[in-house]
Amino acid sequence: MRILQNLGLAVCLFITSQSFYGQETTTNSSNQEILLNKEKENAKRALDNQKELKKRQDLLKQDQDKALKRQKKIESAQNKIERTKKDIKKTEDKNLKIQDELKLNKLPENKVHQRKIKSKQYELEVLKLQSKLTQQQQALSKLLDSK
């Protein structure tokens, strides 16, 4: 009987210990699954945040590129206006020089006629350049007004 009791006790202890370890293993694996799921969620959130950051950076880069292009267009328009103003000044100076020659010098009739024609050509060129300048200034105004 005593042997049976010891044997029964040993069997109970053995069964109990196996079920205890079995439950612990189950608990550990479920904890591992929970931790794994949390890590997956964290990784997914981090990836989503990274994608969102990349999108924002791309948008910022596009906006920066647009701003640089606009700035270059404005500078180009301003340079064109300055060149046109210089051309107007140069042409007016040439015309003024011819006008002074006509007033001061006694030139032969043929030369006087040629100088007057040249003077009129310069006047026309000045008018064309002034028209061009007005168009360039309007284009610059539109460019500055646009966003």
ChimeraX attribute file (.defattr): number of C-alpha atoms within 10 A of each C-alpha:
attribute: neighborCount
match mode: 1-to-1
recipient: residues
	/A:1	6
	/A:2	7
	/A:3	8
	/A:4	9
	/A:5	10
	/A:6	11
	/A:7	12
	/A:8	12
	/A:9	12
	/A:10	12
	/A:11	12
	/A:12	12
	/A:13	12
	/A:14	12
	/A:15	11
	/A:16	12
	/A:17	12
	/A:18	12
	/A:19	12
	/A:20	12
	/A:21	11
	/A:22	12
	/A:23	12
	/A:24	12
	/A:25	12
	/A:26	12
	/A:27	12
	/A:28	12
	/A:29	12
	/A:30	12
	/A:31	12
	/A:32	12
	/A:33	12
	/A:34	12
	/A:35	12
	/A:36	12
	/A:37	12
	/A:38	12
	/A:39	12
	/A:40	12
	/A:41	12
	/A:42	12
	/A:43	12
	/A:44	12
	/A:45	12
	/A:46	12
	/A:47	12
	/A:48	12
	/A:49	12
	/A:50	12
	/A:51	12
	/A:52	12
	/A:53	12
	/A:54	12
	/A:55	12
	/A:56	12
	/A:57	12
	/A:58	12
	/A:59	12
	/A:60	12
	/A:61	12
	/A:62	12
	/A:63	12
	/A:64	12
	/A:65	12
	/A:66	12
	/A:67	13
	/A:68	12
	/A:69	12
	/A:70	16
	/A:71	14
	/A:72	12
	/A:73	15
	/A:74	17
	/A:75	13
	/A:76	13
	/A:77	18
	/A:78	15
	/A:79	12
	/A:80	17
	/A:81	19
	/A:82	13
	/A:83	13
	/A:84	19
	/A:85	17
	/A:86	13
	/A:87	16
	/A:88	21
	/A:89	14
	/A:90	14
	/A:91	20
	/A:92	17
	/A:93	13
	/A:94	16
	/A:95	21
	/A:96	15
	/A:97	13
	/A:98	18
	/A:99	15
	/A:100	11
	/A:101	14
	/A:102	17
	/A:103	11
	/A:104	9
	/A:105	9
	/A:106	10
	/A:107	13
	/A:108	8
	/A:109	9
	/A:110	8
	/A:111	12
	/A:112	17
	/A:113	13
	/A:114	11
	/A:115	18
	/A:116	15
	/A:117	12
	/A:118	16
	/A:119	21
	/A:120	13
	/A:121	14
	/A:122	21
	/A:123	18
	/A:124	13
	/A:125	16
	/A:126	21
	/A:127	13
	/A:128	13
	/A:129	19
	/A:130	16
	/A:131	12
	/A:132	16
	/A:133	19
	/A:134	14
	/A:135	13
	/A:136	17
	/A:137	16
	/A:138	12
	/A:139	14
	/A:140	20
	/A:141	13
	/A:142	11
	/A:143	15
	/A:144	13
	/A:145	8
	/A:146	8
	/A:147	7
